[in-house]
Amino acid sequence: MNILICIKQVPDMESKFKINAEGTWYDRADLAWRMNEYDEYAVEQAVRLKEQVKDADLTVLCIGPDQVTETMKKALAMGCDRGVHIADPDSAKREPIEIAAMIAGFAKDKNFDLIFTGMQSQDRGSAQVGVMVAELLGMPAVTTIVDFAYDNGSIQVKRELEGGSKALVTATAPVVLTCQLGLNTPRYPTLPNIMKAKKKELLTMAPDTGDVGPRQETAACAFPKKVGGGLVLEGDIPELADKLIQLLKEKTTVLA
């Protein structure tokens, strides 16, 4: 079984963000970096499948500047067999369709049975790349999976729907699967596996979007404007009701 896992390096969400000089995205300086959380679930699920199937071969792919190889090493330490780094220092400026085109360009002649991706990235949050990869490769896609089972060539997954509902879907390879939070519990790489990861193959490739070009341009990026804070009322219910009525009279026209 030939499996591809697509990951992304994103800033730690606890970092202090600044807008870059162009005013179109965040400034990359002085940020802590990590694997996109959704992608950790994708890596874990692929590794679990390898443990079940035994003959599965896992390739992890990441697009970005040279620093993303540090995040790729975590995926290798978790159990992936090799890494493919598409070295693109301008990846943050790329649209989802361009990212998908690079992934599809790499995967088109590799005969992958399964392609795992995160449902979305924590910084861009478009949730488009996985399904676009499937479309470009002519493969079916099952999105937002929260449960996965494989048995004798049959793949059964549960999809998260709105309102807490779930859909049970059965598929066969080849298929693209996008992973939602809670699909599993990603493992922490052990020290021996971290050491082994350093010896695993890590191929670097130039970015190539084929005949796919940009379709839109980011005009500006800005933090939300600060507005007045809320007011918390405390006390017994009758007292709270009187306070609320008084505030509505003083600060709004609701009771005018």
C-alpha positions in Angstrom: 0.0 0.0 0.0 1.4 3.3 -1.1 0.4 6.3 1.1 1.1 10.0 0.8 0.6 12.4 3.8 0.6 16.1 3.2 1.6 18.4 6.1 2.1 22.1 6.6 4.3 24.0 9.0 2.4 26.7 10.8 3.2 29.2 13.6 2.3 28.2 17.2 -1.0 29.9 17.8 0.4 31.2 21.1 3.0 33.3 19.2 2.8 37.1 19.1 1.8 38.0 15.6 2.7 41.1 13.6 1.6 42.1 10.1 4.4 42.0 7.6 5.8 45.0 5.8 3.7 44.4 2.7 0.6 44.4 4.9 -0.6 41.1 3.2 0.2 38.4 5.8 1.8 37.8 9.1 5.5 38.6 9.7 7.4 35.3 9.9 10.2 36.7 12.2 10.3 35.7 15.9 7.6 33.1 15.6 7.6 29.6 17.1 6.7 26.9 14.5 5.0 23.5 14.6 3.2 20.9 12.5 -0.3 22.0 11.7 -2.5 20.3 14.3 -4.9 18.8 11.8 -2.0 17.2 9.9 -0.7 15.5 13.1 -3.9 13.4 13.0 -3.3 12.6 9.3 0.2 11.4 10.1 -0.9 9.4 13.1 -3.7 7.7 11.1 -1.3 6.8 8.3 1.2 5.3 10.7 -1.5 3.3 12.4 -2.5 1.9 9.1 1.1 1.0 8.3 1.2 -0.9 11.6 -1.9 -2.8 10.6 -1.1 -3.5 7.0 2.7 -4.0 7.5 3.7 -3.5 3.8 2.4 0.1 3.7 4.9 2.7 2.5 4.5 6.3 3.9 5.8 9.4 2.1 5.3 12.7 3.9 5.3 15.9 1.8 5.6 19.5 2.9 5.8 22.7 0.9 7.7 25.8 2.2 11.0 27.3 2.9 14.0 25.3 4.2 12.8 25.6 7.9 9.9 23.3 7.2 12.3 20.3 7.2 12.4 20.5 11.0 8.6 19.8 11.1 9.0 17.0 8.6 11.5 15.3 10.9 8.7 15.0 13.4 6.6 13.1 10.9 9.5 10.9 10.0 10.0 10.2 13.8 6.3 9.4 14.1 6.8 6.6 11.5 6.8 7.9 8.0 9.4 6.3 5.7 10.7 9.2 3.7 10.1 12.9 3.2 9.6 15.1 0.1 10.2 18.8 0.6 9.0 21.1 -2.2 11.3 24.1 -1.5 9.1 27.1 -2.0 10.0 30.3 0.0 6.9 31.9 -1.4 4.5 29.2 -0.3 2.7 31.6 2.1 1.7 33.7 -0.9 0.2 30.8 -2.8 -3.5 30.2 -3.3 -4.9 26.8 -2.3 -5.2 25.7 -6.0 -1.4 26.4 -6.5 -0.5 24.3 -3.4 -2.8 21.6 -4.6 -1.3 21.7 -8.1 2.2 21.2 -6.7 1.0 18.2 -4.6 -0.8 16.7 -7.6 2.2 17.3 -9.8 4.3 15.2 -7.5 1.7 12.5 -6.9 0.3 12.0 -10.4 2.7 9.2 -11.4 3.3 7.7 -8.0 0.2 5.5 -7.8 -0.7 6.4 -4.2 -3.5 4.3 -2.8 -4.3 6.8 -0.1 -3.6 10.5 0.4 -4.1 11.8 3.9 -4.3 15.6 4.6 -5.4 17.7 7.5 -8.9 19.1 7.1 -7.5 22.7 7.0 -4.5 24.6 8.1 -4.5 26.6 11.4 -3.2 29.8 9.7 -5.0 30.0 6.3 -8.0 27.8 7.2 -9.3 27.4 3.7 -10.0 23.7 3.9 -9.6 23.6 0.1 -6.3 21.9 -0.6 -7.3 18.3 0.1 -10.3 18.3 -2.2 -8.5 20.2 -4.9 -5.7 17.6 -4.9 -8.4 14.9 -5.3 -10.0 16.8 -8.2 -6.7 17.4 -10.0 -5.8 13.7 -9.7 -9.3 12.4 -10.6 -9.7 10.7 -7.2 -12.7 10.6 -4.9 -12.3 12.6 -1.6 -13.9 12.1 1.8 -13.6 15.1 4.1 -13.6 15.9 7.8 -13.1 12.3 8.9 -13.4 11.6 12.7 -13.1 7.8 12.6 -11.2 5.4 10.3 -11.2 1.6 9.8 -9.5 -0.5 7.1 -10.4 -4.2 6.4 -9.3 -6.2 3.4 -9.2 -3.3 0.9 -12.3 -1.6 2.3 -12.1 1.7 4.0 -14.9 2.8 6.3 -14.8 6.3 7.8 -17.1 8.6 9.7 -17.5 12.2 8.5 -18.3 15.0 10.9 -21.4 16.9 9.8 -23.0 20.1 11.2 -25.0 19.8 14.3 -23.0 17.0 15.8 -24.2 14.4 13.2 -21.9 11.9 11.5 -22.1 10.2 8.2 -20.7 6.7 7.6 -18.9 6.3 4.3 -17.4 3.3 2.7 -14.7 3.8 0.1 -12.0 1.9 -1.8 -8.5 3.0 -2.9 -7.5 5.3 -4.4 -9.0 8.0 -2.2 -8.1 11.3 -0.6 -9.0 11.7 3.1 -9.0 15.0 5.0 -8.7 14.6 8.8 -10.6 16.4 11.5 -9.4 17.0 15.1 -10.2 14.1 17.4 -9.7 11.4 14.7 -7.1 9.7 17.0 -4.4 10.6 19.6 -1.2 11.6 17.8 1.9 9.9 19.3 4.9 11.6 20.7 8.0 10.5 18.9 10.4 8.5 21.0 14.1 9.3 21.3 15.2 6.2 19.3 12.7 7.1 16.5 13.9 10.7 16.5 17.5 9.4 16.0 16.3 7.1 13.2 14.4 9.9 11.5 17.8 11.7 10.9 18.9 8.9 8.6 15.7 8.7 6.6 15.5 9.9 3.0 14.5 13.6 2.6 14.2 14.6 -1.0 14.1 18.3 -2.0 12.3 19.4 -5.1 11.7 22.7 -6.9 8.1 24.1 -6.8 6.1 23.6 -10.0 2.4 24.5 -10.3 2.2 23.4 -13.9 -0.3 25.4 -15.9 -2.1 26.5 -12.7 -1.6 30.2 -12.0 -2.9 32.6 -9.3 -6.6 33.6 -9.6 -6.7 36.2 -6.8 -4.6 38.6 -4.9 -4.5 39.5 -1.2 -5.0 43.2 -1.0 -4.5 43.7 2.7 -4.3 41.9 6.0 -5.1 43.5 9.4 -5.9 42.6 13.0 -9.6 43.0 13.9 -10.4 46.5 15.3 -10.6 46.7 19.0 -14.1 47.5 20.3 -15.4 48.2 23.8 -15.3 45.3 26.2 -18.3 43.5 27.7 -19.9 44.1 31.0 -20.4 41.3 33.5 -23.2 41.7 36.0 -23.1 39.9 39.3 -25.7 39.4 42.1 -29.0 37.8 42.7 -31.5 37.4 39.9 -33.9 40.2 40.9 -30.9 42.5 41.4 -29.5 41.6 38.0 -32.8 42.2 36.3 -32.9 45.7 37.8 -29.3 46.4 36.8 -30.0 45.2 33.2 -33.1 47.3 32.8 -31.2 50.4 34.1 -28.4 49.8 31.7 -30.8 49.4 28.8 -32.4 52.7 29.6 -29.1 54.5 30.0 -27.1 53.1 27.1 -29.6 52.0 24.5 -33.0 53.0 23.0 -34.5 49.5 23.5 -36.8 50.7 26.3 -37.2 54.2 25.0 
